[in-house]
Amino acid sequence: MDRIYIHPSGAELWQGSMYDVDRLLRLPSDKIRVIGLFAQEYQPDDPRGRYELLKRGFDDNPDADPAEISEVAGIVDGASDTLSDRLRAGKSCLSSCAAGLNRSGITTALTLMKVAGLEPDAAIDLIRKKRAPQLGMLPLCNPKFVQLLRKMRLKIGDKSTWTEWRS
């Protein structure tokens, strides 16, 4: 699990894998309050009710057709709105998927674009710099997701919520 961003509220945005979620569900955490679960195949419950679980699974398909990509765009847009709102409210969040690379990466990148006012390539670069490679793969290695982020750039609204970000 890697810390990607600290919001001016003090809340932190983390990106990780299903293994990080497993650890959080087993061990007490005083930092993270919201867990975004974006691996369609991995959507555990929190029987202790300690976390807000945002279950928005979708496929990481590098050969996705335009209809699938459009569906991904809608899911990621909604999920990043929720993560952005929680960060602004001072709640630290974990964006996760199976390996912690693509599905969590696109959601984290769009969240950074919304809360920090980053351009798509700056958000992608930050994630690639901060998130450790897994299984020999770099974060955001799905070219369709990178293309989608660059197209979503024009849909991002007011950047006035960004005051500072620290690495």
C-alpha positions as CSV (number, residue, x, y, z in Angstrom):
1,M,0.0,0.0,0.0
2,D,1.4,3.4,-1.0
3,R,0.4,6.8,0.1
4,I,-0.2,8.9,-3.0
5,Y,-1.5,12.2,-1.8
6,I,-2.3,14.3,1.3
7,H,-5.4,16.5,1.1
8,P,-5.3,19.9,2.8
9,S,-7.9,18.5,5.2
10,G,-5.1,16.1,6.4
11,A,-6.8,13.1,4.9
12,E,-4.6,10.8,2.9
13,L,-5.2,9.0,-0.4
14,W,-3.7,5.5,-0.6
15,Q,-3.5,3.0,-3.4
16,G,-3.2,-0.7,-2.9
17,S,-4.1,-4.3,-3.7
18,M,-6.5,-6.9,-2.3
19,Y,-3.7,-8.0,0.1
20,D,-3.7,-4.5,1.6
21,V,-7.5,-4.7,2.1
22,D,-7.1,-8.1,3.7
23,R,-4.6,-6.7,6.2
24,L,-6.9,-3.7,7.0
25,L,-9.9,-6.0,7.5
26,R,-8.0,-8.2,9.9
27,L,-6.0,-5.5,11.8
28,P,-7.1,-2.3,13.4
29,S,-6.5,0.8,11.4
30,D,-6.7,4.3,12.8
31,K,-5.9,6.0,9.5
32,I,-8.1,4.8,6.7
33,R,-11.8,5.2,6.9
34,V,-13.0,4.5,3.3
35,I,-12.0,1.5,1.2
36,G,-12.8,1.7,-2.5
37,L,-13.0,-1.9,-3.9
38,F,-12.7,-1.8,-7.6
39,A,-11.8,-5.4,-8.4
40,Q,-15.0,-7.0,-9.6
41,E,-13.7,-10.4,-8.5
42,Y,-12.8,-9.3,-5.0
43,Q,-15.4,-7.5,-2.9
44,P,-15.1,-8.6,0.7
45,D,-17.3,-7.3,3.6
46,D,-16.3,-5.7,6.8
47,P,-18.1,-7.6,9.5
48,R,-16.9,-5.3,12.2
49,G,-18.3,-2.2,10.3
50,R,-15.1,-0.2,10.8
51,Y,-14.8,1.0,7.2
52,E,-17.1,2.6,4.6
53,L,-16.7,0.1,1.7
54,L,-17.2,1.6,-1.7
55,K,-17.9,-1.5,-4.0
56,R,-17.7,-0.5,-7.6
57,G,-16.1,-3.5,-9.4
58,F,-15.2,-3.3,-13.1
59,D,-12.9,-5.3,-15.4
60,D,-9.3,-4.4,-16.2
61,N,-9.5,-5.3,-19.9
62,P,-6.9,-3.8,-22.2
63,D,-8.9,-5.0,-25.2
64,A,-12.2,-3.4,-24.0
65,D,-14.5,-2.1,-26.7
66,P,-15.9,1.5,-26.7
67,A,-19.1,0.4,-24.8
68,E,-17.1,-1.2,-22.0
69,I,-14.8,1.8,-21.8
70,S,-17.9,4.1,-21.5
71,E,-19.2,1.9,-18.7
72,V,-15.8,2.1,-16.9
73,A,-15.8,5.9,-17.3
74,G,-19.2,6.2,-15.5
75,I,-18.1,3.9,-12.7
76,V,-14.8,5.6,-12.2
77,D,-16.3,9.1,-12.4
78,G,-18.8,8.2,-9.6
79,A,-16.2,6.5,-7.5
80,S,-13.8,9.3,-7.8
81,D,-16.5,11.8,-6.7
82,T,-17.1,9.7,-3.6
83,L,-13.4,9.5,-2.8
84,S,-13.0,13.2,-3.4
85,D,-15.9,14.1,-1.1
86,R,-14.5,11.9,1.6
87,L,-11.0,13.4,1.3
88,R,-12.5,16.9,1.6
89,A,-14.4,15.7,4.7
90,G,-11.1,14.6,6.3
91,K,-11.5,10.9,5.8
92,S,-8.4,9.0,4.5
93,C,-9.2,6.6,1.7
94,L,-7.7,3.5,0.1
95,S,-8.3,2.9,-3.6
96,S,-7.8,-0.8,-4.2
97,C,-8.1,-3.6,-6.8
98,A,-6.6,-7.0,-7.3
99,A,-2.9,-6.0,-7.9
100,G,-3.3,-2.3,-7.0
101,L,-2.3,-1.1,-10.5
102,N,-5.0,-0.3,-13.1
103,R,-8.5,-0.2,-11.7
104,S,-7.3,1.5,-8.5
105,G,-4.9,3.5,-10.6
106,I,-7.5,5.1,-12.9
107,T,-9.8,5.8,-9.9
108,T,-6.9,7.4,-7.9
109,A,-5.8,9.4,-10.9
110,L,-9.3,10.8,-11.5
111,T,-9.6,11.6,-7.8
112,L,-6.3,13.5,-8.0
113,M,-7.6,15.4,-11.0
114,K,-10.7,16.4,-9.1
115,V,-9.2,17.3,-5.7
116,A,-5.7,18.5,-6.6
117,G,-6.5,20.0,-10.1
118,L,-3.8,17.8,-11.7
119,E,-3.8,17.3,-15.5
120,P,-4.2,13.7,-16.5
121,D,-0.5,13.1,-17.3
122,A,0.6,14.7,-14.1
123,A,-1.8,12.4,-12.1
124,I,-0.5,9.4,-14.1
125,D,3.1,10.3,-13.5
126,L,2.5,10.9,-9.7
127,I,0.9,7.4,-9.4
128,R,3.7,5.8,-11.4
129,K,6.3,7.5,-9.2
130,K,4.6,6.7,-5.8
131,R,3.0,3.3,-6.4
132,A,5.4,0.4,-6.3
133,P,5.3,-1.9,-9.4
134,Q,3.6,-5.3,-8.7
135,L,4.3,-8.6,-10.4
136,G,6.7,-6.9,-12.8
137,M,4.0,-4.4,-14.0
138,L,4.0,-0.7,-13.7
139,P,0.9,1.2,-12.3
140,L,-1.6,2.3,-15.0
141,C,-0.1,-0.1,-17.6
142,N,-3.6,-0.5,-19.2
143,P,-3.4,1.8,-22.3
144,K,-7.2,2.1,-22.6
145,F,-7.4,3.5,-19.0
146,V,-4.6,6.0,-19.8
147,Q,-6.5,7.1,-23.0
148,L,-9.7,7.4,-21.0
149,L,-8.1,9.6,-18.4
150,R,-6.7,11.9,-21.1
151,K,-10.2,12.2,-22.7
152,M,-11.9,12.8,-19.3
153,R,-9.7,15.9,-18.8
154,L,-12.2,18.2,-20.4
155,K,-15.0,16.9,-18.1
156,I,-13.1,17.9,-15.0
157,G,-14.7,21.0,-13.4
158,D,-13.5,23.7,-11.1
159,K,-10.0,23.3,-9.8
160,S,-10.6,25.8,-7.0
161,T,-10.7,23.0,-4.4
162,W,-7.0,22.4,-4.8
163,T,-4.9,24.4,-2.3
164,E,-1.8,22.2,-2.0
165,W,-0.5,18.7,-2.3
166,R,2.5,17.0,-0.8
167,S,4.4,14.0,-1.9
